[in-house]
Amino acid sequence: MKKTLVLLALVLATFGAKAQSSLGVEIGTISGLSFTQKLGGRFAYDLRAGFELARVFKASEGMILMANIEPRYNLSSQSASTYYQSGTYLGLNIYASLPQVKLWGPKGSDAYLYTNEYLVFGFIPTFGWVVPVNERSYIRASAGAGLSWQKYKRLDGRAYWHNSFKDNSLTVSLQLAYSYRF
């Protein structure tokens, strides 16, 4: 896994020789820092780290620590800003989260087995739309469905892995965020 990430970083760095990059903050279903690297033409990637809603339609579940990388292909070639690419895009959200690290929300218990997850990772193909607000800010919305793996740990210390395709289910991602670029 580490070799794959290093290889991906080297390939992206090679493409990024004549690219533009920007750092920003996002507030929404994902809140934290965001780094965007344009790779020339229609390609870009985003790196995000911060907190995301544990359940999109149930804010009482809290916000959990997360990080992701999302390579993107922008369907529109025109951009409203030098800081970001506006318009629609196709992406691949590769993410990891630590659900036990929460800003607020319930903690795990053996009574509710699926609240004991402490490591989640996966990938979700996404379709998104970036709407410009001004030169340095935009609103981003995306939706997708993909696969995830969760590691659960019971309070007695036993741990086990679960994945979404064992249940013939997909992990759904809905994101809405306001971003300001520096």
N, C-alpha and C positions, 0 to 999 in steps of 0.2 A: 504494500500500500504506500509506504514512504517513497519507494523508488518511482512509483507512478506519479505521485504529487510533485516530486523533484523534476521529473521529466516534463510534466505539464507546465511547471513554472519556467523551465528553460525554453520550451517552445514558445510560450507566451512572451517571454522576455525578448526572444529573437524577433518575433513579429512586431514587438513594441518599439523598435528602434526609431521609427519616425511617427510614433503615436503620441496622443495627448492623454494626460491623466488628470484626475481631480479627486480631491478628498472632500467628504461632506458628512453631514449628520442626517439621519432619517428619523422621523417620528410617525408612528402608525402601528400596524400589526407587527412590524419589526421596528424597534427603536435602538439606535446606536450609531456607530461609525460605518461609513461606506467609502470604498475606494473604487473608482472606475478607471479602466485603462482602455482607450480606444486603440484598436489595432489597425487602423486605416480602413477605408472603404466602409463596409457594413458590419464588420466584426468588432466586438468589444468583450470585456469581461468585468464583472463586479465582484468585489470582496466585501463581505459584511460581517460585522461582529457586534453583538449587543444582546438585547433581550427581545423575545417574540412572545405573542400571546400563546399560551398553552393550548387553548381552544378558541378559535376565531369568534364563534357566536356565544361564548360564555366567558366573559372577562373575569368572573370570580375565580376561575381556575388559575389565574396568575400569569406572570410573564417569566419565561425560562431563559437561561443563558444559551446562546446559539452562535454559530459561525457558518458561513457558506461562501461558496464560489459559484458564480453563474456565468458561464460563457454564453454569449448572445449573438444572434444573427439579426441585424436590424432590417426589417422589410422595407423601410423608407430610407432613401439615400440622403434626403435633405434634413438638416438639423437647425433648430432655432437658436442654438448656443454652441460656443466652443467648449463649454464645461460638460455637456452631456449630449446624447443622441436622442432626439424626440421621435415620436411615432411608435408604430407597433414593432414587436420583436418576437422571435422564438428563442427560447433559452433552455438550459439544462441546469436546474438548481441542485447542486451537490452540497448537502448540509450535514451538520452534526450539532447535537444539543445535549445539554446536561439538565434534564428535567428536575432534579433535586435542588438545583441552584435557582431559587425563585426570588423575585422582588416581593411577591405576595402570593397567597393561595394556599390550598391544603397541602399538608405533608403526607408522605406515604404511610400506609398501615396494612397489616396483613388482612384486615377485614375487607379492604378494597384492593385486591391483588394488582390491578393494572395501574394503581397510583405509585407503585414501587419502581417504575422504570428509572434508571439512572444513567443510561447512555442510549442515544438514538442517533442513527445516521441513515442516509438514503439518498436517492436521486429522483427528481421530478421534472419531466419535460414541461415547460411552461409556455404560455402565450401571454404576452404583456403589452401594455400601452403606457407610454411616457407622454404626459401632457404638460407643455411648458407653462409656467406661471410668470417667470421673467428670466433674465439672462442667467441668473445663478440658482434658480429653484424650479422644481417641477413636482408633479404628482405622478406617482407610479402605481399602476394596478396590474396584477398578474394572477393567473389561475392555471392550475395543472393537476395532474394525477400521476403518481409513480409508486415506487417500492420503498419500503423502509425496514430497518432492523432495529429491534429494541432489546436492551439487556435489562432484565428485572432482577432485583435483589430483595429477598424476603428479609424480614427483621431478624430471623434466626441465622442469617448469613448465607443461606443457599442462594445461588444465582443461576439463571438460565436465559437463553436467547429465544426470541420470537421474531418472526418476520411476517410481513403482510401477505406475501404470496402463498404461505402455508394455509391461510384462511380464504384464499381466492379473493382478496380484497386489495384495494388500492389506497394509498395515502393521498389525501386531497390537500392541496395548498391554495389558499386564497390570501393575497397580500394587497394591502393598500397603505401607501406611505407618502408623506410629504418630505422632500429632500432639499436641503440647502447646500450648495457647493462652495468651497473656499477658493 
